[in-house]
Amino acid sequence: MRILIINWRSVRDPLEGGAERATIEHAKRWVKEHHAQVTWLSPRYDKKIDKETIDGINFHYTGLPLRRNIREVIFTFPLFYLLACWTYLTKFKGKVDVVIDQVHGIPYLTPLYVKEKIVVYIHEVAGEIWDIMYPFPINRIGRFLERIMYPPYKKVDFVGGDTVTKELLKIGIKRGQITTINYGVTAPEITKVPKKNKDLTIIFLNRLVKMKGPERAIDVFSEVYKKDKEAKLIFAGKGEDSYEKTLKEKVKKLGLSKNVEFLGFINEKEKFKLLSTSHVLLNASFKEGWGLVNIEANTQGTPAVSFRVKGNTESIKEGVSGFILEENEYDKMAEKIIALKSNIHIQKTSLEYSKQFDWDKVSNQFYEVLKK
């Protein structure tokens, strides 16, 4: 089978996230297990690189590097939409069997120009994320476009997790079009909980963008610091330089600079080493597609704590793999985090909980949808 994936980021992009990691886990298994030919079309992350092969997947780049500032939203993202259409028509039309339209806020309108089978792979219906990420009128335009761009997809198959399935039904996608496929997890296999750091260590493992909630993670840690002056908060993830500067200024203003560390982008080996030695993953997102990072933490015996938001309520099992607090309960969340430092029981149950998530199984389920 010849598969073309249209995605707004490469897995090598410094701003890649859980959606890209999930997609490559599926794709590399389709290559290895089913001998599929997979091409991944996305914007350039490096102006010097047009093509490369990763895990047997052929990455094809076009357009300009895509970031999250207003200029990029207004110009660079629409440019990629046009180039995605043009690249398909000139290079891939008639040469693929299925096109995966991977939605990030707004679909690529593939039914208007793609003649082969189309499958939409979607991790979240953006909705209120537009309001969190962008100012007026960009937020209103984004929400409007998201509502009106799905009618062409009336005969197209959708793949998404539990949360996305519910949201798709609300915007008019029929239940028969949707195949609910959740996620697996790839992590170093361990048989017992690793030794944690001496001091309470909290890790924030996500892109540094507003929708992921790094600002309120700092506010939560401020409450933790009042009770534990030795506690540490580690930010592992990359964001726009201007926003990172804003976060560091907030940390400094609160007098937390000695206890908060910004690592920037880290590789997979570094990520799991940090997760293994941390006591808590703090997921402060305003919304998640499912919350893969929570399960990644669990694989290292590290429970996750989050607010009650879509996605996290599906991936965190209360009292087993972590805890969910109500919105803005910073003080209560801080108390829960402090208590988790010595909670050996939930470290063990988190590890056990993570073992049920199998990429091989869900990737085969996805491949069956492609074959239909």
C-alpha positions as CSV (number, residue, x, y, z in Angstrom):
1,M,0.0,0.0,0.0
2,R,1.2,3.5,-0.9
3,I,0.3,6.0,1.8
4,L,0.7,9.8,1.8
5,I,0.4,11.6,5.1
6,I,-0.2,15.4,5.2
7,N,0.9,16.8,8.5
8,W,1.9,20.3,9.6
9,R,5.1,19.1,11.2
10,S,7.9,16.7,10.7
11,V,9.0,14.5,13.7
12,R,12.3,16.4,13.5
13,D,10.6,19.7,13.9
14,P,11.7,21.3,17.3
15,L,8.0,22.0,17.9
16,E,6.7,18.5,17.2
17,G,4.3,17.1,19.7
18,G,2.3,14.0,20.7
19,A,0.4,14.0,17.5
20,E,3.5,13.6,15.4
21,R,5.0,11.0,17.8
22,A,1.8,9.0,17.6
23,T,1.7,9.2,13.8
24,I,5.2,8.0,13.3
25,E,4.6,5.1,15.7
26,H,1.8,3.9,13.4
27,A,3.7,4.7,10.1
28,K,6.9,2.9,11.0
29,R,4.9,-0.2,11.8
30,W,3.0,0.0,8.5
31,V,6.4,0.0,6.8
32,K,7.9,-2.8,8.8
33,E,4.9,-5.1,9.2
34,H,2.9,-4.5,6.1
35,H,5.7,-3.4,3.7
36,A,3.8,-0.1,3.0
37,Q,5.4,2.8,1.2
38,V,4.8,5.8,3.4
39,T,5.5,9.4,2.5
40,W,5.1,12.3,5.0
41,L,4.5,15.7,3.5
42,S,5.0,18.7,5.8
43,P,6.5,22.2,6.0
44,R,10.3,22.5,6.2
45,Y,11.7,22.7,9.7
46,D,15.2,23.4,8.2
47,K,15.5,25.5,5.0
48,K,18.4,23.3,3.9
49,I,16.5,20.0,4.0
50,D,14.0,19.0,1.3
51,K,13.8,15.3,1.9
52,E,15.0,12.7,4.3
53,T,14.1,9.1,5.4
54,I,13.3,8.3,9.1
55,D,12.3,4.8,10.2
56,G,11.6,3.8,6.6
57,I,9.3,6.8,6.0
58,N,10.0,9.2,3.2
59,F,9.7,12.8,4.5
60,H,9.0,15.4,1.8
61,Y,9.2,19.1,2.8
62,T,7.8,22.2,1.2
63,G,7.1,25.8,2.1
64,L,8.7,27.6,5.1
65,P,9.3,26.6,8.7
66,L,6.1,26.9,10.6
67,R,5.9,28.5,14.1
68,R,3.0,29.7,16.2
69,N,3.2,33.5,16.0
70,I,0.6,35.6,14.2
71,R,2.6,36.0,11.0
72,E,3.0,32.3,10.6
73,V,-0.7,31.7,11.2
74,I,-1.7,34.4,8.6
75,F,0.9,33.6,5.9
76,T,3.0,30.5,6.4
77,F,0.2,28.1,7.3
78,P,-2.1,29.0,4.4
79,L,1.0,28.8,2.1
80,F,1.5,25.2,3.2
81,Y,-2.2,24.5,2.5
82,L,-1.7,25.6,-1.1
83,L,1.6,23.8,-1.5
84,A,0.1,20.6,-0.1
85,C,-2.5,20.7,-2.8
86,W,0.0,21.6,-5.5
87,T,2.5,19.0,-4.4
88,Y,-0.1,16.2,-4.3
89,L,-1.4,17.2,-7.8
90,T,2.1,17.4,-9.4
91,K,3.9,14.6,-7.5
92,F,1.5,12.1,-5.9
93,K,-1.8,12.1,-7.8
94,G,-2.3,8.6,-9.1
95,K,0.8,7.3,-7.3
96,V,-0.7,6.7,-3.9
97,D,-3.5,4.4,-2.6
98,V,-4.6,6.5,0.4
99,V,-4.1,10.0,1.7
100,I,-4.1,10.7,5.5
101,D,-5.4,14.2,6.1
102,Q,-4.0,14.9,9.6
103,V,-6.0,17.6,11.1
104,H,-4.5,20.3,13.4
105,G,-7.3,22.7,13.9
106,I,-8.3,23.0,10.3
107,P,-8.4,20.1,7.8
108,Y,-6.6,20.3,4.4
109,L,-9.8,20.0,2.4
110,T,-8.5,17.0,0.6
111,P,-11.9,15.8,-0.7
112,L,-11.8,18.8,-3.0
113,Y,-8.7,17.6,-4.9
114,V,-7.7,14.1,-3.8
115,K,-9.1,11.3,-5.9
116,E,-7.8,8.4,-3.9
117,K,-9.2,7.1,-0.6
118,I,-8.9,9.7,2.3
119,V,-8.7,9.0,6.0
120,V,-8.7,11.9,8.5
121,Y,-6.5,11.3,11.5
122,I,-7.4,13.8,14.2
123,H,-6.2,14.2,17.8
124,E,-8.4,17.0,18.9
125,V,-11.1,19.4,17.7
126,A,-9.4,22.7,18.5
127,G,-12.5,24.6,19.7
128,E,-11.6,26.8,22.6
129,I,-7.9,26.3,21.9
130,W,-8.3,29.1,19.3
131,D,-9.2,31.5,22.1
132,I,-6.3,30.4,24.3
133,M,-3.7,30.6,21.6
134,Y,-4.6,33.6,19.5
135,P,-6.0,37.1,19.9
136,F,-9.1,38.5,18.2
137,P,-9.9,38.3,15.3
138,I,-7.7,35.3,14.6
139,N,-9.4,33.2,17.2
140,R,-12.9,33.9,15.8
141,I,-11.7,33.2,12.2
142,G,-10.1,29.9,13.3
143,R,-13.3,28.7,15.1
144,F,-15.4,29.7,12.2
145,L,-13.3,27.9,9.7
146,E,-13.1,24.8,11.9
147,R,-16.9,24.7,11.9
148,I,-17.5,25.2,8.2
149,M,-14.7,23.1,6.7
150,Y,-16.0,19.6,7.5
151,P,-19.1,19.3,5.1
152,P,-16.8,18.0,2.3
153,Y,-15.9,15.1,4.5
154,K,-19.3,13.5,4.6
155,K,-18.1,10.3,3.0
156,V,-14.6,10.2,4.6
157,D,-13.4,7.8,7.3
158,F,-12.1,9.4,10.6
159,V,-9.7,8.0,13.1
160,G,-9.4,9.4,16.6
161,G,-9.4,8.6,20.3
162,D,-12.3,8.5,22.7
163,T,-12.3,12.3,23.4
164,V,-12.1,13.2,19.7
165,T,-14.9,10.8,18.8
166,K,-17.3,12.6,21.1
167,E,-16.2,16.0,19.7
168,L,-16.6,14.9,16.1
169,L,-20.1,13.7,16.8
170,K,-20.9,17.2,18.1
171,I,-19.8,18.9,14.9
172,G,-21.8,16.7,12.7
173,I,-19.6,13.7,11.7
174,K,-21.7,10.5,11.7
175,R,-20.8,7.7,14.1
176,G,-20.4,5.3,11.2
177,Q,-17.6,7.4,9.8
178,I,-15.5,7.2,12.9
179,T,-13.2,4.5,14.1
180,T,-12.1,5.0,17.7
181,I,-8.4,4.1,18.1
182,N,-6.5,5.2,21.2
183,Y,-2.8,5.2,21.7
184,G,0.1,3.0,22.5
185,V,3.2,4.0,24.2
186,T,6.9,3.5,23.4
187,A,9.2,3.6,26.4
188,P,12.2,1.7,27.9
189,E,10.8,-1.4,29.5
190,I,11.3,-1.6,33.3
191,T,10.1,-4.1,35.8
192,K,10.2,-1.9,38.9
193,V,9.9,1.7,39.8
194,P,13.2,3.5,39.4
195,K,14.9,5.4,42.2
196,K,13.5,8.9,42.4
197,N,15.4,12.1,43.2
198,K,16.0,13.0,46.9
199,D,14.2,16.4,46.5
200,L,10.6,16.6,45.2
201,T,11.0,16.8,41.4
202,I,8.1,17.9,39.2
203,I,8.4,17.7,35.4
204,F,6.5,19.7,32.8
205,L,7.0,17.8,29.5
206,N,5.3,19.6,26.7
207,R,5.7,22.3,24.1
208,L,6.0,25.7,25.7
209,V,2.8,27.2,24.2
210,K,-0.1,28.8,26.0
211,M,-2.6,25.9,25.4
212,K,-0.2,23.6,27.3
213,G,-0.5,25.8,30.4
214,P,3.1,26.5,31.4
215,E,2.1,29.7,33.1
216,R,-0.4,28.0,35.4
217,A,2.2,25.2,36.0
218,I,4.4,28.0,37.4
219,D,1.5,29.2,39.6
220,V,1.0,25.7,40.9
221,F,4.7,25.3,41.6
222,S,4.6,28.6,43.5
223,E,2.1,27.0,45.9
224,V,4.3,23.9,46.2
225,Y,7.3,26.1,47.0
226,K,5.6,27.8,49.9
227,K,5.5,24.4,51.6
228,D,8.7,22.8,50.2
229,K,11.7,25.1,49.5
230,E,13.7,22.3,48.1
231,A,11.2,21.3,45.4
232,K,12.2,21.5,41.7
233,L,10.2,22.2,38.6
234,I,11.7,21.2,35.3
235,F,10.4,22.4,32.0
236,A,11.3,20.1,29.1
237,G,10.1,21.4,25.8
238,K,10.6,24.1,23.3
239,G,8.6,27.2,22.5
240,E,8.9,30.6,20.7
241,D,11.8,32.6,22.2
242,S,9.5,35.5,23.1
243,Y,7.2,33.2,25.1
244,E,10.0,31.4,26.8
245,K,11.3,34.8,27.9
246,T,7.9,35.7,29.3
247,L,7.8,32.4,31.3
248,K,11.3,33.0,32.7
249,E,10.4,36.6,33.7
250,K,7.3,35.2,35.5
251,V,9.5,32.7,37.4
252,K,12.0,35.4,38.3
253,K,9.2,37.7,39.5
254,L,7.9,35.0,41.8
255,G,11.3,34.4,43.3
256,L,11.5,30.8,41.9
257,S,14.6,31.1,39.6
258,K,16.8,28.7,41.7
259,N,14.1,26.0,41.8
260,V,12.9,26.2,38.1
261,E,14.9,24.9,35.2
262,F,14.2,25.3,31.5
263,L,15.9,22.6,29.5
264,G,14.5,23.3,26.0
265,F,14.2,20.4,23.5
266,I,15.4,17.1,24.8
267,N,15.8,13.7,23.0
268,E,14.0,10.5,23.8
269,K,16.8,9.1,26.0
270,E,16.9,12.3,28.1
271,K,13.1,12.4,28.3
272,F,12.8,9.0,29.9
273,K,15.7,9.6,32.2
274,L,14.0,12.7,33.5
275,L,10.7,10.9,33.8
276,S,12.3,8.1,35.7
277,T,13.8,10.3,38.4
278,S,10.8,12.7,38.8
279,H,8.1,12.2,41.3
280,V,5.3,13.9,39.4
281,L,4.4,14.9,35.8
282,L,2.5,18.2,35.9
283,N,0.1,18.4,32.9
284,A,-1.3,21.9,33.0
285,S,-2.9,21.8,29.5
286,F,-6.2,23.5,28.9
287,K,-7.0,20.6,26.6
288,E,-5.4,17.4,25.3
289,G,-6.2,15.2,22.4
290,W,-5.7,12.3,24.8
291,G,-2.6,13.0,26.9
292,L,0.1,10.6,25.6
293,V,2.7,12.3,27.8
294,N,0.7,11.1,30.9
295,I,1.2,7.5,29.9
296,E,4.9,8.0,29.0
297,A,5.4,9.3,32.6
298,N,3.5,6.3,34.0
299,T,5.9,3.9,32.2
300,Q,8.6,5.2,34.5
301,G,6.5,4.8,37.7
302,T,5.7,8.6,37.7
303,P,2.1,9.6,38.3
304,A,0.5,12.5,36.4
305,V,-1.5,15.3,37.9
306,S,-3.7,17.5,35.7
307,F,-6.7,19.8,35.7
308,R,-10.1,18.3,34.7
309,V,-9.8,18.9,30.9
310,K,-10.7,16.9,27.9
311,G,-8.1,14.3,27.0
312,N,-6.5,14.1,30.4
313,T,-9.7,12.7,31.9
314,E,-9.4,9.8,29.5
315,S,-5.7,9.0,29.9
316,I,-5.4,9.5,33.7
317,K,-7.0,6.9,35.9
318,E,-7.9,8.6,39.2
319,G,-5.9,7.3,42.1
320,V,-4.2,4.7,39.9
321,S,-2.0,6.5,37.4
322,G,-2.4,10.0,38.8
323,F,-5.0,12.6,40.0
324,I,-7.3,15.2,38.4
325,L,-8.1,18.5,40.1
326,E,-10.7,21.0,39.3
327,E,-9.8,24.1,37.2
328,N,-7.8,26.7,39.1
329,E,-7.4,24.6,42.3
330,Y,-3.8,25.5,42.5
331,D,-3.5,25.1,46.3
332,K,-5.2,21.7,46.3
333,M,-3.0,20.5,43.4
334,A,0.1,21.6,45.2
335,E,-0.9,19.6,48.3
336,K,-1.6,16.6,46.1
337,I,1.8,16.9,44.4
338,I,3.7,17.2,47.7
339,A,1.9,14.1,49.0
340,L,3.0,12.1,45.9
341,K,6.6,12.4,46.7
342,S,6.3,9.6,49.3
343,N,3.4,7.7,47.7
344,I,5.2,4.5,46.6
345,H,1.9,2.7,46.0
346,I,0.8,5.0,43.1
347,Q,4.2,4.8,41.6
348,K,3.8,1.1,41.3
349,T,0.2,1.3,40.1
350,S,1.2,3.9,37.5
351,L,3.8,1.5,36.1
352,E,1.3,-1.4,35.9
353,Y,-1.4,0.8,34.3
354,S,1.0,1.8,31.5
355,K,1.6,-1.8,30.4
356,Q,-1.8,-2.1,28.7
357,F,-1.0,0.4,25.9
358,D,0.3,-1.4,22.9
359,W,1.3,0.4,19.6
360,D,1.4,-2.9,17.6
361,K,-2.2,-3.6,18.4
362,V,-3.6,-0.1,17.6
363,S,-1.4,0.3,14.5
364,N,-2.9,-2.9,13.1
365,Q,-6.4,-1.5,13.8
366,F,-5.5,1.7,12.0
367,Y,-4.1,-0.2,9.0
368,E,-7.4,-2.1,8.6
369,V,-9.2,1.3,8.2
370,L,-6.7,2.2,5.5
371,K,-7.4,-1.1,3.7
372,K,-11.2,-0.7,3.7
